[in-house]
Amino acid sequence: MQSELRKQLLDAFTTAGESYLSGQYLAELVGCSRTAVWKHIEELRKEGFELEAIRKKGYRIIKTPERVSADEIMLGLTTSFIGRNIHYEESVESTQKIAHKLASQGVPEGTVVIADEQRSGKGRMNRNWHSPKYTGIWMSLILKPNIPLTKAPQLTLLTAVAVVQAMEEITGLTPGIKWPNDILIDGKKVTGILTELQAEADRIHSIIIGVGINVNQKLEDFPLELQDKASSLSIQKGEQISRAELIRTIFKHFEKLYSLYLKQGFIPIKILWEGYAVSIGRILKARTLTEVIEGKALGITDEGVLKIEDQSGVIHHVYSADIEL
Ligand code: BTN
């Protein structure tokens, strides 16, 4: 994890924008020596940050590194608890696994595990999630809401809304959500969300929300069997997208929606979710672990459960399934 001092320095550079900050000012602000400030500045340089240093004026950041790091995400972060603790790894089996471990060690709510690469990323329904190095966002967010177990799926839907809002803001593209939480652009999957719980009887200890976003892959970076089903934001937009900026923007939207949810419940989130849904009102096939239901998607309940009306007029409540449109 980053040191508190490093976070405070990056917050100061965030607020300063284009202005210079003197070593003396920074040292007083964070309560350390000028030598300690200088040491942190040198470490940022080693990470690939470019800092301009002008005598009598001070420092300013003029370029951030290609590789995403906790420091780069922190620079420009406006949230108060989502993403304020970042656990960044270059290569992991799965960020979910690390997040589970951290959650049981009692890290603060809003802690996020992010990796440049996952060697065995996990998808829904026990599938693999292809997570090659540097091209995507592979992260797991730890939450500790005081809600009953049955409401946990609502947070998955909330996450999908936050990710879509951030994608719209950063890329100008218009993604849609396929229930429960696949994010599609032009009918192709760009994001998957996997929610896992640490709970007992009816009490949630932690919710681990895994988000996998295809950001800068080229078509040939996907395995052949995925090339007609999956896509990336850069394929759709025709240009490279800053992963750090997208991560920060997701945190911003997530924190806003999550605070709203804790105050007002699921209804305002449900309304937003429905605005992005591409599956509602359409005839579809839902493959659950035990059956296949075919019919018209009527909408979702206040719990986030999908309602499907089959040909004989029976309404099915679907809690978990793969949807074929
Ligand atoms: C899906 O099947 O659609 C869900 C995919 C979720 C992938 C993300 S990537 C970050 C986190 N770590 C994992 O191993 N899986 C999730």
py3Dmol code that shows the C-alpha trace and the ligand (Angstrom):
import py3Dmol

protein = """\
ATOM      1  CA  MET A   1       0.000   0.000   0.000  1.00  0.00           C
ATOM      2  CA  GLN A   2       1.097   3.620  -0.511  1.00  0.00           C
ATOM      3  CA  SER A   3       2.272   5.654   2.472  1.00  0.00           C
ATOM      4  CA  GLU A   4      -0.054   8.365   3.837  1.00  0.00           C
ATOM      5  CA  LEU A   5       2.636  10.923   3.116  1.00  0.00           C
ATOM      6  CA  ARG A   6       2.796   9.930  -0.562  1.00  0.00           C
ATOM      7  CA  LYS A   7      -0.995  10.222  -0.809  1.00  0.00           C
ATOM      8  CA  GLN A   8      -0.933  13.704   0.729  1.00  0.00           C
ATOM      9  CA  LEU A   9       1.777  14.823  -1.697  1.00  0.00           C
ATOM     10  CA  LEU A  10      -0.202  13.524  -4.678  1.00  0.00           C
ATOM     11  CA  ASP A  11      -3.367  15.209  -3.376  1.00  0.00           C
ATOM     12  CA  ALA A  12      -1.403  18.472  -3.182  1.00  0.00           C
ATOM     13  CA  PHE A  13      -0.235  18.091  -6.814  1.00  0.00           C
ATOM     14  CA  THR A  14      -3.828  17.266  -7.816  1.00  0.00           C
ATOM     15  CA  THR A  15      -5.118  20.487  -6.259  1.00  0.00           C
ATOM     16  CA  ALA A  16      -2.223  22.520  -7.674  1.00  0.00           C
ATOM     17  CA  GLY A  17      -2.882  21.455 -11.278  1.00  0.00           C
ATOM     18  CA  GLU A  18      -0.461  23.448 -13.468  1.00  0.00           C
ATOM     19  CA  SER A  19       0.929  25.524 -10.574  1.00  0.00           C
ATOM     20  CA  TYR A  20       4.308  24.893  -8.945  1.00  0.00           C
ATOM     21  CA  LEU A  21       4.643  23.719  -5.355  1.00  0.00           C
ATOM     22  CA  SER A  22       7.824  24.462  -3.452  1.00  0.00           C
ATOM     23  CA  GLY A  23       9.667  21.808  -1.469  1.00  0.00           C
ATOM     24  CA  GLN A  24       9.266  23.969   1.634  1.00  0.00           C
ATOM     25  CA  TYR A  25       5.513  24.292   1.115  1.00  0.00           C
ATOM     26  CA  LEU A  26       5.116  20.542   0.581  1.00  0.00           C
ATOM     27  CA  ALA A  27       7.223  19.717   3.625  1.00  0.00           C
ATOM     28  CA  GLU A  28       5.109  21.984   5.848  1.00  0.00           C
ATOM     29  CA  LEU A  29       1.862  20.728   4.350  1.00  0.00           C
ATOM     30  CA  VAL A  30       2.541  17.089   5.064  1.00  0.00           C
ATOM     31  CA  GLY A  31       4.680  17.640   8.152  1.00  0.00           C
ATOM     32  CA  CYS A  32       8.012  16.153   7.044  1.00  0.00           C
ATOM     33  CA  SER A  33      11.487  17.344   6.108  1.00  0.00           C
ATOM     34  CA  ARG A  34      12.377  18.770   2.683  1.00  0.00           C
ATOM     35  CA  THR A  35      14.725  15.809   2.220  1.00  0.00           C
ATOM     36  CA  ALA A  36      11.782  13.429   2.702  1.00  0.00           C
ATOM     37  CA  VAL A  37       9.798  15.371   0.080  1.00  0.00           C
ATOM     38  CA  TRP A  38      12.757  15.173  -2.298  1.00  0.00           C
ATOM     39  CA  LYS A  39      13.004  11.390  -1.736  1.00  0.00           C
ATOM     40  CA  HIS A  40       9.332  10.945  -2.667  1.00  0.00           C
ATOM     41  CA  ILE A  41       9.786  13.106  -5.761  1.00  0.00           C
ATOM     42  CA  GLU A  42      12.737  10.921  -6.837  1.00  0.00           C
ATOM     43  CA  GLU A  43      10.629   7.780  -6.333  1.00  0.00           C
ATOM     44  CA  LEU A  44       7.866   9.243  -8.484  1.00  0.00           C
ATOM     45  CA  ARG A  45      10.471   9.931 -11.194  1.00  0.00           C
ATOM     46  CA  LYS A  46      11.647   6.313 -11.016  1.00  0.00           C
ATOM     47  CA  GLU A  47       8.035   5.223 -11.557  1.00  0.00           C
ATOM     48  CA  GLY A  48       7.991   7.212 -14.797  1.00  0.00           C
ATOM     49  CA  PHE A  49       6.455  10.516 -13.666  1.00  0.00           C
ATOM     50  CA  GLU A  50       8.058  13.575 -15.252  1.00  0.00           C
ATOM     51  CA  LEU A  51       8.390  16.452 -12.806  1.00  0.00           C
ATOM     52  CA  GLU A  52       9.558  19.888 -13.757  1.00  0.00           C
ATOM     53  CA  ALA A  53      11.659  21.566 -11.055  1.00  0.00           C
ATOM     54  CA  ILE A  54      12.251  25.305 -11.244  1.00  0.00           C
ATOM     55  CA  ARG A  55      14.411  27.210  -8.743  1.00  0.00           C
ATOM     56  CA  LYS A  56      12.443  29.468  -6.416  1.00  0.00           C
ATOM     57  CA  LYS A  57       9.159  28.127  -7.804  1.00  0.00           C
ATOM     58  CA  GLY A  58       9.172  24.442  -6.995  1.00  0.00           C
ATOM     59  CA  TYR A  59       7.828  21.315  -8.653  1.00  0.00           C
ATOM     60  CA  ARG A  60       4.960  20.397 -10.906  1.00  0.00           C
ATOM     61  CA  ILE A  61       4.010  17.147 -12.593  1.00  0.00           C
ATOM     62  CA  ILE A  62       4.106  17.432 -16.370  1.00  0.00           C
ATOM     63  CA  LYS A  63       3.715  13.796 -17.452  1.00  0.00           C
ATOM     64  CA  THR A  64       2.409  10.599 -15.885  1.00  0.00           C
ATOM     65  CA  PRO A  65       3.866   7.139 -16.639  1.00  0.00           C
ATOM     66  CA  GLU A  66       2.589   4.709 -19.301  1.00  0.00           C
ATOM     67  CA  ARG A  67       2.301   1.954 -16.731  1.00  0.00           C
ATOM     68  CA  VAL A  68      -0.529   2.458 -14.296  1.00  0.00           C
ATOM     69  CA  SER A  69       0.499   2.655 -10.644  1.00  0.00           C
ATOM     70  CA  ALA A  70      -1.258   3.405  -7.378  1.00  0.00           C
ATOM     71  CA  ASP A  71       0.466   6.802  -7.447  1.00  0.00           C
ATOM     72  CA  GLU A  72      -0.877   7.650 -10.872  1.00  0.00           C
ATOM     73  CA  ILE A  73      -4.419   6.700  -9.876  1.00  0.00           C
ATOM     74  CA  MET A  74      -4.116   8.767  -6.720  1.00  0.00           C
ATOM     75  CA  LEU A  75      -3.040  11.835  -8.713  1.00  0.00           C
ATOM     76  CA  GLY A  76      -6.366  13.449  -9.572  1.00  0.00           C
ATOM     77  CA  LEU A  77      -8.507  11.199  -7.392  1.00  0.00           C
ATOM     78  CA  THR A  78     -11.462  13.104  -5.946  1.00  0.00           C
ATOM     79  CA  THR A  79     -13.173  10.431  -3.842  1.00  0.00           C
ATOM     80  CA  SER A  80     -13.167  10.296  -0.069  1.00  0.00           C
ATOM     81  CA  PHE A  81     -13.099   6.523   0.476  1.00  0.00           C
ATOM     82  CA  ILE A  82     -13.463   4.533  -2.755  1.00  0.00           C
ATOM     83  CA  GLY A  83      -9.954   3.852  -4.051  1.00  0.00           C
ATOM     84  CA  ARG A  84      -8.211   5.755  -1.256  1.00  0.00           C
ATOM     85  CA  ASN A  85      -6.400   2.516  -0.392  1.00  0.00           C
ATOM     86  CA  ILE A  86      -4.933   0.892  -3.470  1.00  0.00           C
ATOM     87  CA  HIS A  87      -3.170  -2.417  -3.481  1.00  0.00           C
ATOM     88  CA  TYR A  88      -1.384  -2.531  -6.847  1.00  0.00           C
ATOM     89  CA  GLU A  89       0.312  -5.658  -8.232  1.00  0.00           C
ATOM     90  CA  GLU A  90       2.020  -6.310 -11.533  1.00  0.00           C
ATOM     91  CA  SER A  91       0.943  -9.917 -11.953  1.00  0.00           C
ATOM     92  CA  VAL A  92      -1.458 -11.957  -9.828  1.00  0.00           C
ATOM     93  CA  GLU A  93      -3.536 -15.111 -10.182  1.00  0.00           C
ATOM     94  CA  SER A  94      -6.727 -13.164  -9.526  1.00  0.00           C
ATOM     95  CA  THR A  95      -7.381  -9.833  -7.830  1.00  0.00           C
ATOM     96  CA  GLN A  96     -10.463 -11.464  -6.244  1.00  0.00           C
ATOM     97  CA  LYS A  97      -8.253 -13.843  -4.313  1.00  0.00           C
ATOM     98  CA  ILE A  98      -6.129 -11.024  -2.876  1.00  0.00           C
ATOM     99  CA  ALA A  99      -9.198  -8.908  -2.106  1.00  0.00           C
ATOM    100  CA  HIS A 100     -10.752 -11.801  -0.151  1.00  0.00           C
ATOM    101  CA  LYS A 101      -7.605 -12.116   1.917  1.00  0.00           C
ATOM    102  CA  LEU A 102      -7.394  -8.361   2.580  1.00  0.00           C
ATOM    103  CA  ALA A 103     -11.116  -8.203   3.442  1.00  0.00           C
ATOM    104  CA  SER A 104     -10.717 -10.843   6.110  1.00  0.00           C
ATOM    105  CA  GLN A 105      -7.746  -8.909   7.520  1.00  0.00           C
ATOM    106  CA  GLY A 106     -10.067  -5.938   8.068  1.00  0.00           C
ATOM    107  CA  VAL A 107      -8.898  -3.335   5.506  1.00  0.00           C
ATOM    108  CA  PRO A 108     -11.081  -0.204   5.242  1.00  0.00           C
ATOM    109  CA  GLU A 109     -14.151  -0.101   3.029  1.00  0.00           C
ATOM    110  CA  GLY A 110     -13.327   1.138  -0.464  1.00  0.00           C
ATOM    111  CA  THR A 111      -9.937  -0.638  -0.628  1.00  0.00           C
ATOM    112  CA  VAL A 112      -9.198  -1.737  -4.193  1.00  0.00           C
ATOM    113  CA  VAL A 113      -6.876  -4.415  -5.547  1.00  0.00           C
ATOM    114  CA  ILE A 114      -5.648  -3.713  -9.085  1.00  0.00           C
ATOM    115  CA  ALA A 115      -3.296  -5.771 -11.237  1.00  0.00           C
ATOM    116  CA  ASP A 116      -1.612  -5.233 -14.605  1.00  0.00           C
ATOM    117  CA  GLU A 117      -2.132  -8.896 -15.430  1.00  0.00           C
ATOM    118  CA  GLN A 118      -4.114 -11.850 -14.050  1.00  0.00           C
ATOM    119  CA  ARG A 119      -2.739 -15.319 -14.725  1.00  0.00           C
ATOM    120  CA  SER A 120      -6.039 -17.030 -13.911  1.00  0.00           C
ATOM    121  CA  GLY A 121      -8.732 -14.374 -13.873  1.00  0.00           C
ATOM    122  CA  LYS A 122     -12.146 -15.636 -12.756  1.00  0.00           C
ATOM    123  CA  GLY A 123     -15.368 -15.044 -14.666  1.00  0.00           C
ATOM    124  CA  ARG A 124     -18.972 -15.765 -13.724  1.00  0.00           C
ATOM    125  CA  MET A 125     -20.221 -19.351 -13.755  1.00  0.00           C
ATOM    126  CA  ASN A 126     -16.712 -20.707 -13.165  1.00  0.00           C
ATOM    127  CA  ARG A 127     -15.366 -19.433 -16.465  1.00  0.00           C
ATOM    128  CA  ASN A 128     -11.922 -17.975 -17.030  1.00  0.00           C
ATOM    129  CA  TRP A 129     -11.452 -14.270 -17.600  1.00  0.00           C
ATOM    130  CA  HIS A 130      -8.773 -13.387 -20.143  1.00  0.00           C
ATOM    131  CA  SER A 131      -6.651 -10.672 -18.471  1.00  0.00           C
ATOM    132  CA  PRO A 132      -3.494  -9.896 -20.494  1.00  0.00           C
ATOM    133  CA  LYS A 133      -0.803  -7.502 -19.275  1.00  0.00           C
ATOM    134  CA  TYR A 134      -1.175  -3.698 -19.426  1.00  0.00           C
ATOM    135  CA  THR A 135      -4.170  -3.654 -21.745  1.00  0.00           C
ATOM    136  CA  GLY A 136      -7.151  -3.851 -19.401  1.00  0.00           C
ATOM    137  CA  ILE A 137      -8.416  -2.915 -15.972  1.00  0.00           C
ATOM    138  CA  TRP A 138      -8.523  -5.880 -13.634  1.00  0.00           C
ATOM    139  CA  MET A 139      -9.658  -4.810 -10.203  1.00  0.00           C
ATOM    140  CA  SER A 140     -11.574  -5.908  -7.103  1.00  0.00           C
ATOM    141  CA  LEU A 141     -13.336  -3.491  -4.790  1.00  0.00           C
ATOM    142  CA  ILE A 142     -13.997  -4.277  -1.130  1.00  0.00           C
ATOM    143  CA  LEU A 143     -17.260  -3.008   0.389  1.00  0.00           C
ATOM    144  CA  LYS A 144     -18.780  -3.480   3.812  1.00  0.00           C
ATOM    145  CA  PRO A 145     -22.383  -2.323   3.557  1.00  0.00           C
ATOM    146  CA  ASN A 146     -24.800  -2.978   6.373  1.00  0.00           C
ATOM    147  CA  ILE A 147     -27.463  -4.636   4.212  1.00  0.00           C
ATOM    148  CA  PRO A 148     -29.128  -8.057   4.245  1.00  0.00           C
ATOM    149  CA  LEU A 149     -27.671 -10.823   2.107  1.00  0.00           C
ATOM    150  CA  THR A 150     -30.593 -10.753  -0.329  1.00  0.00           C
ATOM    151  CA  LYS A 151     -29.741  -7.219  -1.373  1.00  0.00           C
ATOM    152  CA  ALA A 152     -26.150  -7.969  -2.436  1.00  0.00           C
ATOM    153  CA  PRO A 153     -27.047  -8.319  -6.168  1.00  0.00           C
ATOM    154  CA  GLN A 154     -28.195  -4.698  -6.132  1.00  0.00           C
ATOM    155  CA  LEU A 155     -24.572  -3.650  -5.695  1.00  0.00           C
ATOM    156  CA  THR A 156     -23.598  -5.552  -8.812  1.00  0.00           C
ATOM    157  CA  LEU A 157     -26.162  -3.579 -10.783  1.00  0.00           C
ATOM    158  CA  LEU A 158     -24.947  -0.354  -9.142  1.00  0.00           C
ATOM    159  CA  THR A 159     -21.387  -1.170 -10.220  1.00  0.00           C
ATOM    160  CA  ALA A 160     -22.494  -1.671 -13.814  1.00  0.00           C
ATOM    161  CA  VAL A 161     -24.136   1.770 -13.791  1.00  0.00           C
ATOM    162  CA  ALA A 162     -20.987   3.403 -12.345  1.00  0.00           C
ATOM    163  CA  VAL A 163     -18.771   1.769 -14.979  1.00  0.00           C
ATOM    164  CA  VAL A 164     -21.087   2.773 -17.840  1.00  0.00           C
ATOM    165  CA  GLN A 165     -21.282   6.372 -16.602  1.00  0.00           C
ATOM    166  CA  ALA A 166     -17.477   6.541 -16.381  1.00  0.00           C
ATOM    167  CA  MET A 167     -17.047   5.035 -19.869  1.00  0.00           C
ATOM    168  CA  GLU A 168     -19.487   7.577 -21.286  1.00  0.00           C
ATOM    169  CA  GLU A 169     -17.610  10.417 -19.605  1.00  0.00           C
ATOM    170  CA  ILE A 170     -14.151   9.316 -20.758  1.00  0.00           C
ATOM    171  CA  THR A 171     -14.852   7.925 -24.232  1.00  0.00           C
ATOM    172  CA  GLY A 172     -18.128   9.491 -25.344  1.00  0.00           C
ATOM    173  CA  LEU A 173     -19.241   5.977 -26.371  1.00  0.00           C
ATOM    174  CA  THR A 174     -22.708   4.734 -25.369  1.00  0.00           C
ATOM    175  CA  PRO A 175     -22.467   1.326 -23.709  1.00  0.00           C
ATOM    176  CA  GLY A 176     -25.478  -0.746 -22.680  1.00  0.00           C
ATOM    177  CA  ILE A 177     -25.966  -3.216 -19.827  1.00  0.00           C
ATOM    178  CA  LYS A 178     -27.090  -6.793 -20.449  1.00  0.00           C
ATOM    179  CA  TRP A 179     -28.629  -8.231 -17.268  1.00  0.00           C
ATOM    180  CA  PRO A 180     -27.214  -8.718 -14.789  1.00  0.00           C
ATOM    181  CA  ASN A 181     -24.045  -6.818 -15.493  1.00  0.00           C
ATOM    182  CA  ASP A 182     -22.321  -7.400 -18.801  1.00  0.00           C
ATOM    183  CA  ILE A 183     -21.415  -4.138 -20.445  1.00  0.00           C
ATOM    184  CA  LEU A 184     -21.730  -4.188 -24.209  1.00  0.00           C
ATOM    185  CA  ILE A 185     -20.830  -1.796 -26.969  1.00  0.00           C
ATOM    186  CA  ASP A 186     -22.175  -2.538 -30.402  1.00  0.00           C
ATOM    187  CA  GLY A 187     -23.369  -5.928 -29.098  1.00  0.00           C
ATOM    188  CA  LYS A 188     -19.857  -6.939 -27.940  1.00  0.00           C
ATOM    189  CA  LYS A 189     -18.774  -7.465 -24.358  1.00  0.00           C
ATOM    190  CA  VAL A 190     -16.281  -4.932 -23.046  1.00  0.00           C
ATOM    191  CA  THR A 191     -16.755  -5.508 -19.316  1.00  0.00           C
ATOM    192  CA  GLY A 192     -17.691  -8.274 -16.910  1.00  0.00           C
ATOM    193  CA  ILE A 193     -18.521  -7.973 -13.219  1.00  0.00           C
ATOM    194  CA  LEU A 194     -18.201 -10.735 -10.655  1.00  0.00           C
ATOM    195  CA  THR A 195     -19.602 -10.237  -7.154  1.00  0.00           C
ATOM    196  CA  GLU A 196     -18.545 -12.492  -4.295  1.00  0.00           C
ATOM    197  CA  LEU A 197     -19.494 -12.386  -0.631  1.00  0.00           C
ATOM    198  CA  GLN A 198     -17.939 -13.037   2.720  1.00  0.00           C
ATOM    199  CA  ALA A 199     -20.957 -13.634   4.896  1.00  0.00           C
ATOM    200  CA  GLU A 200     -22.540 -15.715   7.617  1.00  0.00           C
ATOM    201  CA  ALA A 201     -26.253 -16.651   7.969  1.00  0.00           C
ATOM    202  CA  ASP A 202     -27.791 -13.262   7.156  1.00  0.00           C
ATOM    203  CA  ARG A 203     -24.908 -10.888   7.815  1.00  0.00           C
ATOM    204  CA  ILE A 204     -22.522  -9.619   5.160  1.00  0.00           C
ATOM    205  CA  HIS A 205     -18.913  -9.163   6.254  1.00  0.00           C
ATOM    206  CA  SER A 206     -17.629  -7.955   2.910  1.00  0.00           C
ATOM    207  CA  ILE A 207     -18.660  -7.804  -0.710  1.00  0.00           C
ATOM    208  CA  ILE A 208     -15.874  -8.205  -3.240  1.00  0.00           C
ATOM    209  CA  ILE A 209     -16.819  -6.717  -6.590  1.00  0.00           C
ATOM    210  CA  GLY A 210     -14.503  -7.795  -9.399  1.00  0.00           C
ATOM    211  CA  VAL A 211     -14.501  -5.645 -12.522  1.00  0.00           C
ATOM    212  CA  GLY A 212     -12.748  -6.635 -15.725  1.00  0.00           C
ATOM    213  CA  ILE A 213     -12.629  -4.003 -18.474  1.00  0.00           C
ATOM    214  CA  ASN A 214     -11.151  -4.502 -21.920  1.00  0.00           C
ATOM    215  CA  VAL A 215      -9.524  -1.132 -22.503  1.00  0.00           C
ATOM    216  CA  ASN A 216      -6.659  -1.094 -24.996  1.00  0.00           C
ATOM    217  CA  GLN A 217      -6.640  -4.566 -26.573  1.00  0.00           C
ATOM    218  CA  LYS A 218      -6.482  -4.895 -30.338  1.00  0.00           C
ATOM    219  CA  LEU A 219      -8.750  -7.497 -31.917  1.00  0.00           C
ATOM    220  CA  GLU A 220      -5.853  -9.941 -32.359  1.00  0.00           C
ATOM    221  CA  ASP A 221      -5.079  -9.727 -28.631  1.00  0.00           C
ATOM    222  CA  PHE A 222      -8.272 -11.687 -27.892  1.00  0.00           C
ATOM    223  CA  PRO A 223      -8.282 -15.478 -28.199  1.00  0.00           C
ATOM    224  CA  LEU A 224      -9.916 -16.562 -31.486  1.00  0.00           C
ATOM    225  CA  GLU A 225     -13.062 -17.872 -29.793  1.00  0.00           C
ATOM    226  CA  LEU A 226     -13.698 -14.442 -28.231  1.00  0.00           C
ATOM    227  CA  GLN A 227     -13.014 -12.271 -31.266  1.00  0.00           C
ATOM    228  CA  ASP A 228     -16.639 -12.101 -32.437  1.00  0.00           C
ATOM    229  CA  LYS A 229     -18.094 -11.689 -28.919  1.00  0.00           C
ATOM    230  CA  ALA A 230     -15.677  -9.366 -27.138  1.00  0.00           C
ATOM    231  CA  SER A 231     -14.262  -5.942 -27.841  1.00  0.00           C
ATOM    232  CA  SER A 232     -12.256  -3.207 -26.147  1.00  0.00           C
ATOM    233  CA  LEU A 233     -12.885   0.491 -25.638  1.00  0.00           C
ATOM    234  CA  SER A 234      -9.977   1.407 -27.905  1.00  0.00           C
ATOM    235  CA  ILE A 235     -11.281  -0.796 -30.735  1.00  0.00           C
ATOM    236  CA  GLN A 236     -14.647   0.926 -30.391  1.00  0.00           C
ATOM    237  CA  LYS A 237     -13.257   4.427 -30.028  1.00  0.00           C
ATOM    238  CA  GLY A 238     -10.334   4.111 -32.440  1.00  0.00           C
ATOM    239  CA  GLU A 239      -7.798   5.511 -29.961  1.00  0.00           C
ATOM    240  CA  GLN A 240      -5.887   4.564 -26.788  1.00  0.00           C
ATOM    241  CA  ILE A 241      -7.728   5.211 -23.536  1.00  0.00           C
ATOM    242  CA  SER A 242      -5.995   6.207 -20.271  1.00  0.00           C
ATOM    243  CA  ARG A 243      -6.583   3.363 -17.838  1.00  0.00           C
ATOM    244  CA  ALA A 244      -5.729   5.487 -14.794  1.00  0.00           C
ATOM    245  CA  GLU A 245      -8.224   8.169 -15.789  1.00  0.00           C
ATOM    246  CA  LEU A 246     -10.933   5.612 -16.379  1.00  0.00           C
ATOM    247  CA  ILE A 247     -10.252   3.970 -13.000  1.00  0.00           C
ATOM    248  CA  ARG A 248     -10.468   7.342 -11.189  1.00  0.00           C
ATOM    249  CA  THR A 249     -13.678   8.202 -13.001  1.00  0.00           C
ATOM    250  CA  ILE A 250     -15.228   4.841 -12.094  1.00  0.00           C
ATOM    251  CA  PHE A 251     -14.335   5.469  -8.431  1.00  0.00           C
ATOM    252  CA  LYS A 252     -15.957   8.912  -8.612  1.00  0.00           C
ATOM    253  CA  HIS A 253     -19.240   7.622 -10.066  1.00  0.00           C
ATOM    254  CA  PHE A 254     -19.236   4.579  -7.817  1.00  0.00           C
ATOM    255  CA  GLU A 255     -18.821   6.630  -4.645  1.00  0.00           C
ATOM    256  CA  LYS A 256     -21.655   8.956  -5.654  1.00  0.00           C
ATOM    257  CA  LEU A 257     -24.047   6.109  -6.480  1.00  0.00           C
ATOM    258  CA  TYR A 258     -23.086   4.059  -3.436  1.00  0.00           C
ATOM    259  CA  SER A 259     -23.689   7.002  -1.087  1.00  0.00           C
ATOM    260  CA  LEU A 260     -27.066   7.588  -2.767  1.00  0.00           C
ATOM    261  CA  TYR A 261     -27.888   3.893  -2.400  1.00  0.00           C
ATOM    262  CA  LEU A 262     -27.033   3.854   1.317  1.00  0.00           C
ATOM    263  CA  LYS A 263     -29.288   6.889   1.882  1.00  0.00           C
ATOM    264  CA  GLN A 264     -32.199   6.210  -0.465  1.00  0.00           C
ATOM    265  CA  GLY A 265     -32.083   2.503  -1.268  1.00  0.00           C
ATOM    266  CA  PHE A 266     -32.135   0.758  -4.627  1.00  0.00           C
ATOM    267  CA  ILE A 267     -34.964   2.608  -6.447  1.00  0.00           C
ATOM    268  CA  PRO A 268     -32.874   5.547  -7.804  1.00  0.00           C
ATOM    269  CA  ILE A 269     -30.180   3.077  -8.916  1.00  0.00           C
ATOM    270  CA  LYS A 270     -32.779   0.812 -10.529  1.00  0.00           C
ATOM    271  CA  ILE A 271     -34.102   3.744 -12.575  1.00  0.00           C
ATOM    272  CA  LEU A 272     -30.584   4.556 -13.818  1.00  0.00           C
ATOM    273  CA  TRP A 273     -29.863   0.869 -14.524  1.00  0.00           C
ATOM    274  CA  GLU A 274     -33.059   0.548 -16.589  1.00  0.00           C
ATOM    275  CA  GLY A 275     -31.995   3.552 -18.644  1.00  0.00           C
ATOM    276  CA  TYR A 276     -28.903   1.610 -19.810  1.00  0.00           C
ATOM    277  CA  ALA A 277     -30.458  -1.875 -20.054  1.00  0.00           C
ATOM    278  CA  VAL A 278     -30.370  -3.476 -23.492  1.00  0.00           C
ATOM    279  CA  SER A 279     -32.180  -6.680 -22.528  1.00  0.00           C
ATOM    280  CA  ILE A 280     -35.507  -5.350 -21.221  1.00  0.00           C
ATOM    281  CA  GLY A 281     -38.575  -5.700 -23.469  1.00  0.00           C
ATOM    282  CA  ARG A 282     -36.778  -8.208 -25.686  1.00  0.00           C
ATOM    283  CA  ILE A 283     -37.276 -11.915 -26.298  1.00  0.00           C
ATOM    284  CA  LEU A 284     -34.344 -13.780 -24.794  1.00  0.00           C
ATOM    285  CA  LYS A 285     -33.095 -17.089 -23.495  1.00  0.00           C
ATOM    286  CA  ALA A 286     -31.894 -17.355 -19.898  1.00  0.00           C
ATOM    287  CA  ARG A 287     -29.656 -20.327 -19.159  1.00  0.00           C
ATOM    288  CA  THR A 288     -29.622 -20.967 -15.420  1.00  0.00           C
ATOM    289  CA  LEU A 289     -27.665 -23.814 -13.827  1.00  0.00           C
ATOM    290  CA  THR A 290     -30.786 -26.023 -13.979  1.00  0.00           C
ATOM    291  CA  GLU A 291     -33.024 -24.866 -16.868  1.00  0.00           C
ATOM    292  CA  VAL A 292     -33.426 -22.691 -19.943  1.00  0.00           C
ATOM    293  CA  ILE A 293     -36.201 -20.099 -19.836  1.00  0.00           C
ATOM    294  CA  GLU A 294     -37.298 -18.428 -23.052  1.00  0.00           C
ATOM    295  CA  GLY A 295     -39.541 -15.404 -23.117  1.00  0.00           C
ATOM    296  CA  LYS A 296     -39.852 -11.659 -22.892  1.00  0.00           C
ATOM    297  CA  ALA A 297     -37.765  -9.778 -20.339  1.00  0.00           C
ATOM    298  CA  LEU A 298     -40.278  -7.636 -18.443  1.00  0.00           C
ATOM    299  CA  GLY A 299     -37.830  -5.781 -16.232  1.00  0.00           C
ATOM    300  CA  ILE A 300     -36.150  -6.216 -12.862  1.00  0.00           C
ATOM    301  CA  THR A 301     -37.698  -6.352  -9.401  1.00  0.00           C
ATOM    302  CA  ASP A 302     -36.745  -3.923  -6.637  1.00  0.00           C
ATOM    303  CA  GLU A 303     -34.264  -6.604  -5.560  1.00  0.00           C
ATOM    304  CA  GLY A 304     -32.572  -6.646  -8.984  1.00  0.00           C
ATOM    305  CA  VAL A 305     -34.072  -9.998 -10.026  1.00  0.00           C
ATOM    306  CA  LEU A 306     -34.909 -10.431 -13.736  1.00  0.00           C
ATOM    307  CA  LYS A 307     -38.569 -11.107 -14.638  1.00  0.00           C
ATOM    308  CA  ILE A 308     -39.225 -13.142 -17.786  1.00  0.00           C
ATOM    309  CA  GLU A 309     -42.688 -13.928 -19.166  1.00  0.00           C
ATOM    310  CA  ASP A 310     -42.753 -17.175 -21.140  1.00  0.00           C
ATOM    311  CA  GLN A 311     -45.125 -17.992 -24.037  1.00  0.00           C
ATOM    312  CA  SER A 312     -47.791 -19.362 -21.726  1.00  0.00           C
ATOM    313  CA  GLY A 313     -47.839 -16.157 -19.686  1.00  0.00           C
ATOM    314  CA  VAL A 314     -45.968 -17.548 -16.663  1.00  0.00           C
ATOM    315  CA  ILE A 315     -43.628 -15.028 -15.065  1.00  0.00           C
ATOM    316  CA  HIS A 316     -40.270 -16.452 -13.982  1.00  0.00           C
ATOM    317  CA  HIS A 317     -37.938 -14.771 -11.510  1.00  0.00           C
ATOM    318  CA  VAL A 318     -34.336 -15.319 -12.580  1.00  0.00           C
ATOM    319  CA  TYR A 319     -31.606 -14.790  -9.964  1.00  0.00           C
ATOM    320  CA  SER A 320     -28.563 -15.885 -11.931  1.00  0.00           C
ATOM    321  CA  ALA A 321     -28.224 -16.890 -15.570  1.00  0.00           C
ATOM    322  CA  ASP A 322     -26.461 -16.405 -18.853  1.00  0.00           C
ATOM    323  CA  ILE A 323     -28.570 -14.387 -21.233  1.00  0.00           C
ATOM    324  CA  GLU A 324     -28.757 -14.945 -24.976  1.00  0.00           C
ATOM    325  CA  LEU A 325     -30.377 -12.075 -26.840  1.00  0.00           C
TER     326      LEU A 325
END
"""
ligand_1 = """\
16
BTN
C -17.805 -12.197 -16.094
O -17.715 -13.412 -16.249
O -18.438 -11.507 -16.894
C -17.141 -11.534 -14.897
C -15.696 -11.254 -15.141
C -15.013 -10.576 -13.968
C -13.529 -10.393 -14.200
C -12.871 -9.585 -13.119
S -11.253 -9.056 -13.536
C -10.958 -8.548 -11.908
C -11.575 -9.581 -11.005
N -10.626 -10.659 -10.762
C -11.039 -11.804 -11.301
O -10.384 -12.878 -11.249
N -12.207 -11.646 -11.889
C -12.703 -10.289 -11.775
"""
view = py3Dmol.view(width=600, height=400)
view.addModel(protein, "pdb")
view.setStyle({"model": 0}, {"cartoon": {"style": "trace"}})
view.addModel(ligand_1, "xyz")
view.setStyle({"model": 1}, {"stick": {}})
view.zoomTo()
view.show()
